[in-house]
Amino acid sequence: MNPLKVLTRQDILPLERGARIEVAAEAIVTDSAREEAAERGVTIVLLPKDAIGSPASADRSIALGADHGGFAMKEQLKKFLLDELHFTVKDYGTYDSEPVDYPDYAYLVAQAVAKGECRQGIMIDGAGIGSAMAANKVPGIRAALCYDKATARNSREHNNANVLSLGGKLHSLDQLKDIVTTWLTTKFAGGRHQKRVDKIMEIEKRFLRKE
């Protein structure tokens, strides 16, 4: 929680791009703070005093999705996320092993992250490739296909990835647990990497349609 009674642009500047900040509902949020938050993709959440700092308000929300090829692993990883890592999970499906189209679920997961409904997203299909492609079409998303702990660490540390794509048929459950744990516990390094992430997002902006 931000303890300040007034949230200013200076409070937003140190935050990672795509971050989420909670402030009391009665706090004053300046126009410059809102503008900077919008520019940096920071979500400002206004909460009642008694809700701030509670487990329900903690920034540990994961959007989880899969197609039929990743369904079985999704169910096991969901239990792992809930019971062992103690994250809040929003399951966007699929909910059984009947054939479905992975772009539909990758889109739901990516949208949840882009809108600030969940802090990060995890999408699982057979190989993880298609879901990464689909998720990366959503503005604000940096989806990374990771296949070991090294790529998971790099995607967070260097690229500030906010969606993890996994190949459910390429790994054992223990291997996926290691990848997920590494990805969720690695922080963005910032520094020289921020400039490069900014350049990624600038490319995206060039192709966004003007309304």
N, C-alpha and C positions, 0 to 999 in steps of 0.2 A: 504494500500500500504506500502511496505517496502521503506523508503526514502533513504536507503543506495545505494551508487553507486556500492558497492561490496557486494554480498550475500555470506556469509560464513557458515560453519557448525554451528558456535555459534548462528547464527540467526535462524537456523532450530531447534536446541535442545529444546527451550522453547515451541514449538508449540505442540498442541495435535496431536496424531496419526490420520492420515486421514484428516488433515487440508489442507487448500489451502492458498497460499501466492502469492500476486501480486507484481511484481517489474517492473520497467521501462524496455523497450525493450533493451535499451543501457547499462543496468547494467551488470556487470561481475558476473557470477555465478561460484563459484569455484567448482572444481571436488569433493572436500570433502562435499560441500553443496549438490551437486546432489546425492552423494552416501548416505548421511544421510537422505535426502528426500525420496529416493527410499526405504531405510530400514524402515522408519517410515510411509510410505504411504502418504507423504506430496506432494501435487501437486504445482509445481512452474509455475506460469502463467506470461508470458512476455507480457506487454501491452504498447501501445504508451502512451506518457505522458498525452495527452489530454483525454485518455480513463480511466486512473486510477482515482479512486475516484468518477466516474460518477455512477448514479443509475444502469446502465447496467452492470457495473463491480463489483457491490456490491456482497458479498458472501451470497446471499439469494436465491439460486437456488434450487428448489425442483423437483425431478423426481416423477411423479405421475402416478399410474397405477391401474387397476382394472380388474376383470373378470366380467361376466354378473351379478353375485350376488352382486357385489360392484359398478356396473356402476352408478346407480342412486345417490348413496352417493358420488361417485367420482366427478360427475358433480357439486354437491352442495358444496363440500369441495373445489373444484377448484376455484369457485367464491369467497368463503370465504378467501382462501389463497391470491388471487389476489386483491380483493377489500378491505378487512378489515385488513389483516396482511401484505399486500404489499410485497409478495414474488414473485419471478419469477418462473413460473411453466412450466415444459416441460411435456406434456401429452403423455404417451406411450400407451394409449388405455386401454381397448377396447373402441370403440366409439359408441356402441349401446348395446342393451340388448340381442342380439343373443348369444346362448350358446358358450362359448370358454373355453380354458383350462388355469386355473390360473398360472401354472408354466411358461408358455410362457411370461406372462406379469410381473410376479415377477422377472424373469430373466432380462428382459429389464430394469426394474427399478434398480435392483441391479448392473447391468453392468454400467449403467450411473453413479452411485455413485462410484463404484470401479475404473472407468477410470478417475474420477475427472470432468466429464462433468456436474454433479450436486453435490451440497454440501451434500444433504440428500435426502432420498427417502421415499415415502409413498405409500403403496400398500394395496388395499382393496378388499377382497373377502367376501363370505358369513359369514364365521366364523373367518377368519384371520390366521387360523392354517397352512393350506397348503402353503400359500404364504410365511409365515415366514420360513417354512422348505425349500422351493425352493430357496429363496433369500440367505439363509445361506450357500448354496452350492457354492456360488460365492466367490472366495478368496478375503479377505479384508472386507467382509461384516459382520456386527453384527446386524442382524434383530431381533427386539423385538415385540412380540405380546402383545399389551397393551389394557387393558379393563377398566381402570379408570385413574384418574389423578395420583394416587399413583404409579401405575406401570409405567406410562409414565415418571414420575419424576425419579424413581429409575433406569430405563433403560438408561437414559441419565447421571445422576449423578454418578452412580456406574459402569455402563457397557459401557459407551460411544457409545451407539447404533447409527448407521448411517442410518438404515432403520426402519420405523415404519410400522407394519402390523396391520390392523384393520378388525374387523368383521362388515361389513356393515349392516347385518341383525340382529345384536344383540343390537344395540344402536339407540337412537334417534339422529337426526342431532345435537341438542344442546350438547348432551353428547360427540359426536365425535369432535365437535368444542373445547370443554374443553380439551379433551385428546390431540388433535393436538396442541393447543396453549401451553399447559404445556410442551409437548415434545419439541417443537421448541424453547421455551424460557428457558429451563433448561440447564445449562452448566455442562460439565464433571467436577467432583470434583478433579480428579487427585490424588496425594498423594498415600495412600495405595491402592487405587483402580486401579492405573496405573499398578502396579505389577500384579494384577489379570487379567486385560485386556491383558497384555503382555502374560500371561500364556495361555489365550484363543487362541491368535494368534499363539503361539508356537505349540499348538496342530494341528492347521491347516497346519502349515509348514511341519509337520512330514508326512502328507499324500499327499502333492503336488508332482506331478510327475516331475522328473528331465528330462529336455529336452537335 
